[in-house]
């Protein structure tokens, strides 16, 4: 007996599963992704903030499996899925598998306001990271040549919506870039006057962290000069800024880090979903009623031993990919599947140079020790030795020189919204954005 395993999505869960099945006898794997590279998303904000190049945190998927005979990599986008027949529709053709694994990740949730996406890009892909980099650097350039003081102030004012790890990292990095890295590069614009607003609808930033870590993160942000606004959601986003409560913030650059929702492929599955939209799965990671169909990572909802849903984090996806590989091999050998148990190693978020918060084994720590731990963990989990060395050298150079090495403004395709020219991101909401444009 042998199995043909189809894996949709080459994120942390899909890549890990394919790597664990590489070389396995009697198992044939097809790994499908709409991009040709695996992306180390935890460092994506470093690309957006001109600290790293895209190639530093991405690797061609084919390169990973070039010498693996039982893993076939397919470039294509899955538009539909039939879990009863274990089939996916890719490029208009249906493909059937003995075991089907869906690990398509998540996308940004604008909470019913899809028209905000071109105004406030999220950070999930390299395209979005380079677009954010373009907007931030262009804002500094516009401030440099602007003759009107009020308009210059608007270009030097940034809004980051969402106080999770991504929002905290972006807000701290923008402020640090302006006041430390680039302060000597501009003659007319005084970048020390750059204002950064971090807007969180909840009562604290880093809500998934311990309250002590949240408090420390907010303190570090304020020390950097970031204004933290809590308890009110952002409203009425436009090219001129946004509103928070009764306050109107006149800003030319807004970035979105407020929420995520699973891939739209979950809507094709006709299965029970959590309120977050994620697919409820069994302890063996299979979809209820479909023992040979599995859902991993940000698409899946599974409660831990205390009854809380597992977070949409890279460690969860990595552990699920490894566990499912063991269960698929157990199926092949006629052994019982084992339930998945998540081992929580902790979490961390960086706020700026030598500033971070970290939690592990029930302990919280911050400052330089947390930042060094953050650097070590992120370098450790990069896939290739070359990437590890390049990123580590970039960080060492940047730490001692206060430099940024990828300050490129890349122009792409333009659309027009109101009186401003804003680059189009090519999102899943393309048809809606077309109509609004």
Secondary structure, DSSP 4 states (H G I P E B T S, - for coil): --EEEEEE--SHHHHHHHHHHTT-TTEEEEEEESSSEEE-GGGHHHHHTTSS-GGGSEEEHHHHTTT-TTEEEEE--EEEEETTTTEEEETTEEEE-SEEEE---EEE--TT-GGGTTTS--SSSHHHHHHHHHHHHHHHHHHHH---HHHHHHHTEEEEE--SHHHHHHHHHHHHIIIIISTTT-SSS-GGG-EEEEEESSSSSSTTS-HHHHHHHHHHHHHHTEEEEESS-EEEEETTEEEETTEEEE-SEEEE-S-EEE-GGGGGS---B-TTSPEEB-TTSEETTEEEEEE-GGGEE-B-TTSPBPPS-HHHHHHHHHHHHHHHHHHHHTPPP---------EEEEEETTEEEEEETTEEEETHHHHHHHHHHHHHHSSSHHHHHHHHHHHHHHHHH---S--------EEEETTEEEE----TTHHHHHHH-
